[in-house]
Amino acid sequence: MTAAVATPVATVDPALFRTLADEVYAQLKRDVAEFRLVPGDRFTEGEISERLGVSRTPVRQALFKLQQEGFVEVLFRSGWRVLPFDFERFEQLYDLRMVLETTAAHRLCETDRHIDRAILETLVNIWLVPNAQRSTDAPQVAQRDEEFHCSLVAAAGNAEMARVHRDVTDRIRIIRRLDFTKQPRIDATYDEHAKILKAIRAHRGDQAAMLLRAHIETSQAEVRKITLHQVHLARHAAG
């Protein structure tokens, strides 16, 4: 009796699903950040799958990641819901960011401490420039602003501080980027970053920390105001 020959079963590379899940995750996070998905909106995995043209598996993986980060919740037998922005959580993260960055500012001004001056000079070349050389591209400025703050902490030489700061940065990015929707805020960012760098180069730790604190507090207040306004407009537009 001849043994039956097994028919090969087509397999799907798990890495492909991970890549798709990452793409879906990034798109859904943008949808929340740009208020295409408004806090309180309900949707199903099937609706997202159809809209993005992917299967439900990467959609489900992306949603579980967003759930862990506090952006959505799963509803019993009725899909998913976008959670309201948790301003208390964001404010706690901003408090932690403040501690890390002001500590870094003091360390950068201590003459007996080993710091990465090459990083500081790179920042000087970006932010201490004539007005005509300043970027007016909001997404680019948002990215450069994030790199400015991460670089300050990294330059201070404590790898664990830098790691924690990067984690905080990842978690507040979704609302922080809203601070660059208007040109006056872009101009203010250049001015404030320049003052911070000048204080650090002059080894004025208290002044650098004070300027950083004021800069972060202003940005935090602006982001909260814009977020609430954008949510109101999105809800009004939805009827």
C-alpha positions in Angstrom: 0.0 0.0 0.0 1.5 3.3 -1.1 1.7 5.9 1.6 -0.2 9.1 0.9 1.9 12.0 0.1 1.1 15.0 2.3 0.2 18.1 0.5 2.3 21.0 1.6 0.4 23.6 3.6 1.1 27.2 2.7 2.3 29.1 5.6 2.4 32.9 6.2 5.6 34.4 7.5 4.9 35.8 11.0 7.2 38.6 10.3 4.8 39.8 7.5 2.0 40.0 10.0 4.2 41.9 12.5 5.1 44.4 9.7 1.5 44.9 8.8 0.5 45.2 12.4 3.1 47.9 12.9 1.8 49.8 9.9 -1.8 49.5 11.1 -0.7 50.6 14.6 1.0 53.6 13.2 -2.0 54.6 11.0 -4.5 54.2 13.9 -2.3 56.2 16.2 -2.2 59.0 13.6 -6.0 58.7 13.2 -6.3 59.3 17.0 -3.7 62.1 17.0 -5.3 63.9 14.1 -8.9 63.4 15.4 -10.1 61.2 12.5 -10.9 58.8 15.4 -12.4 61.0 18.1 -12.5 60.0 21.8 -15.7 58.0 22.2 -15.9 56.7 18.6 -16.8 53.0 18.3 -15.6 50.7 15.5 -15.1 47.1 14.7 -12.0 45.2 13.6 -13.8 44.5 10.3 -14.4 48.2 9.6 -10.7 49.0 10.2 -9.7 45.9 8.1 -11.8 47.0 5.2 -10.7 50.7 5.4 -7.0 49.8 5.4 -7.2 46.8 3.1 -5.6 44.3 5.4 -6.8 41.2 7.2 -8.1 41.3 10.7 -5.1 39.6 12.3 -2.7 42.6 12.0 -5.6 44.9 12.9 -6.2 43.0 16.1 -2.5 43.0 17.0 -2.4 46.8 16.5 -5.5 47.3 18.6 -4.1 45.2 21.4 -1.0 47.4 21.4 -3.0 50.6 21.5 -5.1 49.1 24.3 -2.0 48.6 26.3 -1.0 52.2 25.8 -4.4 53.4 26.9 -5.8 54.8 23.6 -8.6 52.3 23.0 -10.6 49.7 24.9 -12.3 46.5 23.8 -16.1 46.4 24.3 -17.9 43.1 25.1 -19.4 41.8 21.8 -19.4 45.3 20.3 -16.0 46.1 18.9 -13.7 48.8 20.2 -13.9 52.4 21.5 -11.4 55.3 21.5 -10.8 56.3 25.1 -10.9 60.0 26.2 -7.5 61.6 26.5 -6.2 60.9 30.0 -4.8 64.3 30.8 -3.9 63.3 34.4 -1.6 60.5 32.9 -0.1 62.9 30.4 0.6 65.4 33.1 2.3 62.8 35.2 4.5 61.9 32.2 5.3 65.6 31.7 6.3 65.9 35.4 8.7 63.0 34.9 10.0 64.6 31.8 10.6 67.8 33.7 12.6 66.1 36.4 14.8 64.2 33.8 15.5 67.2 31.6 16.2 69.8 34.4 18.5 67.3 36.0 20.3 66.8 32.7 20.6 70.6 32.3 22.4 70.9 35.6 24.7 68.1 34.7 25.5 69.6 31.3 26.7 72.8 33.1 29.0 71.0 35.6 32.6 71.5 34.4 34.0 68.4 36.2 31.5 66.0 34.5 32.0 64.1 31.3 29.4 65.1 28.8 29.0 64.7 25.0 29.8 68.1 23.7 29.5 66.9 20.1 25.8 66.4 20.6 25.5 69.9 22.0 27.3 71.4 19.1 24.9 69.6 16.7 22.0 71.2 18.5 23.7 74.6 18.3 24.0 74.2 14.5 20.2 73.5 14.3 18.7 76.0 16.7 21.2 78.9 17.0 20.6 80.0 13.4 19.4 83.3 11.8 15.7 83.6 11.3 16.0 83.1 7.6 17.4 79.6 8.2 14.7 78.5 10.6 12.4 75.7 9.4 8.7 76.5 9.0 7.7 72.9 8.3 5.6 71.9 11.3 6.3 68.1 11.2 10.0 68.7 10.7 10.1 71.2 13.7 8.1 68.7 15.8 10.7 66.0 15.0 13.6 68.3 15.7 12.1 69.5 18.9 11.8 65.9 20.1 15.4 65.2 19.1 16.5 68.4 20.9 15.1 67.3 24.3 16.2 63.7 23.9 19.7 64.9 22.8 20.0 67.1 25.9 19.4 64.1 28.2 21.6 61.8 26.2 24.5 64.4 26.2 24.4 64.4 30.0 25.9 60.9 30.0 23.5 58.8 32.0 22.3 56.0 29.8 19.5 55.0 32.2 18.1 58.5 32.3 18.2 58.7 28.6 16.4 55.4 28.3 13.6 56.4 30.6 13.3 59.8 28.9 12.9 58.1 25.5 10.1 56.0 26.9 8.3 59.1 28.2 8.9 60.8 24.8 7.3 57.9 23.0 4.2 58.0 25.3 3.5 61.7 25.0 4.3 62.0 21.3 0.7 61.7 20.3 -0.3 65.0 21.9 3.0 66.8 22.0 3.1 67.1 18.2 0.1 69.4 18.4 2.3 72.2 19.8 3.6 73.0 16.3 0.3 73.7 14.4 0.9 77.5 14.4 3.8 79.6 13.3 4.1 81.6 16.6 4.7 78.4 18.5 7.4 77.4 16.0 9.1 80.8 16.4 8.8 80.5 20.2 10.4 77.0 20.1 13.4 78.3 18.2 13.8 81.3 20.6 13.4 79.2 23.8 15.8 76.4 22.6 18.4 79.0 21.7 18.2 80.5 25.2 18.5 77.1 26.8 21.6 76.3 24.8 23.2 79.6 25.5 22.7 79.1 29.2 24.2 75.6 29.0 27.2 76.8 27.0 27.8 79.5 29.7 27.6 76.8 32.5 24.6 78.5 34.1 22.8 75.4 35.4 20.1 77.1 37.4 19.2 79.4 34.5 19.2 76.5 32.0 16.9 74.4 34.2 14.6 77.4 34.8 14.3 78.0 31.0 13.7 74.4 30.3 10.9 74.2 33.0 9.2 77.3 31.6 9.5 75.9 28.0 8.0 72.5 28.9 5.2 74.1 31.0 4.2 76.4 28.2 4.2 73.6 25.7 2.1 71.4 28.0 -0.5 74.1 28.5 -0.7 74.8 24.8 -1.1 71.1 23.9 -3.9 70.7 26.4 -5.7 73.7 25.0 -5.3 72.6 21.4 -6.4 69.0 22.2 -9.6 70.1 23.9 -10.4 72.5 21.0 -9.7 69.8 18.4 -11.9 67.3 20.1 -14.7 69.8 20.3 -14.3 70.6 16.5 -14.2 66.9 15.6 -17.3 66.1 17.6 -19.2 69.1 16.1 -18.2 68.1 12.6 -19.4 64.5 13.2 -22.8 65.9 14.0 
